[in-house]
Amino acid sequence: MNAYDLWFEVPDGIADHPRRPAAQARPAGPADGWIGSAGPGIDPTTWPRGTQTGLPMFHGITLLLPPEFRRRGPDLPAVAFFQGEGQFAAPRGVDDPDDPFVVDLARAVDHPHLARRVDIIDGEFALVRLTQDEYDAGPTPPPADPRGPGTHGPDDEGPNAWDTQEPTRRVWLLGRPDLNAGHVPVDALDAASTPGFVTPFDDGFHLLPWAQALAPSHLGGTAFPIQALQPGFTPYYLELDELPGMNFGSGSAQVDLESDAFDWAC
């Protein structure tokens, strides 16, 4: 099994984070996904919504997965990851049936391959598994914003598709020279004592040379959570450094593509 680093389009090349300067030229081959407000080519009524506010979630990233990471079979080769309302989201009051937002929300339905994720402070996220056609149809804008001036604003400290705008940037998956590709991710404190796992740290808890070359966002391999790694992760996981428009408190998130494991920390 292989692991893959995520490299992001920046001016003059690609970088291992979209806010860093180019480290190498753009690959000649097609991209493997994108980041930014524009999402996959799904029916607008199935764009993930917050369960409390009803606001559409912010699209963080869409990826066309390598075959070994397509854990729901070849018919669902891609995924999109969204972040929505934050910890202060409150249920809406009595809805006005003539409010354009309410009318629009009433049309919303769950995508057939939607998997919701909730963090320990009740922030909402969504993982949507995509068909090849849905991937190929993107990037596409979020659903049209029907809100009247000053209505249904974001007061929950989470991003949403209408009030958080980020440009589309392409993403490439490049081979990750990771000695732990194919291994279940292991917490740093347990790395040295886990059979088959190669610790990325020396005795002074500094990264070893092979680990220094690893990108912060990646599919599989060695995890670098900001705090303790939660249980339940498999080798088939996505680790994301905080991307533009998302809010991990300047930290990182881990999203498993086979199990329901999910966490972020700062």
GIZI-V975143 format. One record per pair of residues at least 4 apart in sequence whose ideal C-beta (glycine too) atoms are under 6 Angstrom apart, sorted by sequence separation. I is the first residue (numbers start at 1). J is the second residue. D is the distance in whole Angstrom. If there is no record, write none. Layout:
i = [I;I]
j = [J;J]
d = [D;D]
//
This chain:
i = [42;65;72;85;110;119;130;147;160;186;190;201;202;207;225;233;242;10;15;49;50;65;130;147;159;186;207;248;256;118;154;191;202;223;242;7;8;15;49;70;95;192;200;255;15;117;186;191;200;242;13;47;48;154;254;8;12;14;116;13;186;200;241;253;10;13;14;65;115;13;240;64;114;183;251;113;220;239;251;63;113;223;248;250;111;145;180;237;238;249;62;180;248;142;179;219;237;39;61;60;218;236;40;200;234;236;59;60;217;233;217;234;57;58;216;226;234;35;226;57;232;34;233;33;139;232;33;33;32;53;52;230;48;50;87;50;87;123;53;87;52;86;185;227;52;85;181;226;40;84;181;225;226;39;180;187;83;104;176;180;187;178;82;178;101;176;81;100;101;79;80;185;79;54;101;184;78;76;182;77;72;78;49;45;45;46;45;46;1;89;88;57;88;86;64;85;86;86;85;50;84;62;83;48;166;166;164;56;159;56;40;42;41;40;41;47;41;40;41;44;38;58;38;58;38;58;34;55;56;58;37;37;36;38;36;36;36;34;35;34;34;33;31;32;32;31;32;27;117;69;18;9;8;9;8;83;6;7;71;7;69;4;5;5;4;3;3;3;2;1;1;60;60;71;58;71;69;16;35;5;6;6;5;4;3;3;17;18]
j = [46;69;76;89;114;123;134;151;164;190;194;205;206;211;229;237;246;15;20;54;55;70;135;152;164;191;212;253;261;124;160;197;208;229;248;14;15;22;56;77;102;199;207;262;23;125;194;199;208;250;22;56;57;163;263;18;22;24;126;24;197;211;252;264;22;25;26;77;127;26;253;78;128;197;265;128;235;254;266;79;129;239;264;266;128;162;197;254;255;266;80;198;266;161;198;238;256;59;81;81;239;257;62;222;256;258;82;83;240;256;241;258;82;83;241;251;259;61;252;84;259;62;261;62;168;261;63;64;64;85;85;263;82;84;121;85;122;158;89;123;89;123;223;265;91;124;220;265;80;124;221;265;266;80;221;228;125;146;218;222;229;221;126;222;146;221;127;146;147;127;128;233;129;105;152;235;130;129;235;132;129;135;108;107;108;109;109;111;68;156;156;126;157;156;135;156;157;158;158;124;158;138;159;126;244;245;245;142;245;143;130;134;134;134;137;143;138;138;140;143;139;159;140;160;141;161;139;160;161;164;165;166;166;168;167;168;169;168;169;170;171;171;170;171;172;172;173;172;262;219;169;169;169;170;171;246;171;172;236;174;236;173;174;176;176;176;178;181;181;181;182;243;246;257;245;258;257;215;243;215;217;218;218;219;220;221;241;244]
d = [5;4;4;4;5;5;4;5;6;5;5;5;5;4;5;5;6;5;4;6;5;5;5;5;4;5;5;5;4;6;6;6;6;6;4;4;6;6;6;5;4;5;6;5;5;4;5;4;6;6;3;5;4;5;5;4;4;6;6;6;5;3;5;4;5;5;5;6;5;6;5;5;5;5;5;6;6;5;3;6;4;6;5;6;5;4;6;6;5;3;4;6;6;4;4;6;4;4;5;5;6;5;5;5;6;4;6;6;5;5;5;5;4;5;4;4;5;5;6;4;5;6;5;5;5;4;4;6;5;5;6;4;5;4;4;4;5;6;5;6;4;5;4;4;5;5;6;4;5;4;5;6;6;6;5;6;5;5;6;5;4;3;4;6;6;5;6;4;5;6;5;5;6;5;5;6;4;4;5;6;5;4;5;5;6;6;6;4;6;4;5;6;5;5;6;4;4;3;4;6;6;6;6;4;5;4;5;5;6;6;5;5;5;5;2;5;5;4;5;4;3;4;6;6;6;5;5;4;4;5;5;5;5;5;5;4;6;5;5;5;6;4;4;6;6;6;4;5;4;6;6;4;6;4;6;5;6;5;5;5;5;4;5;4;5;4;4;4;6;6;4;5;5;5;5;4;6;4;5;4;4;6;5;4;4;3;6;6]
//
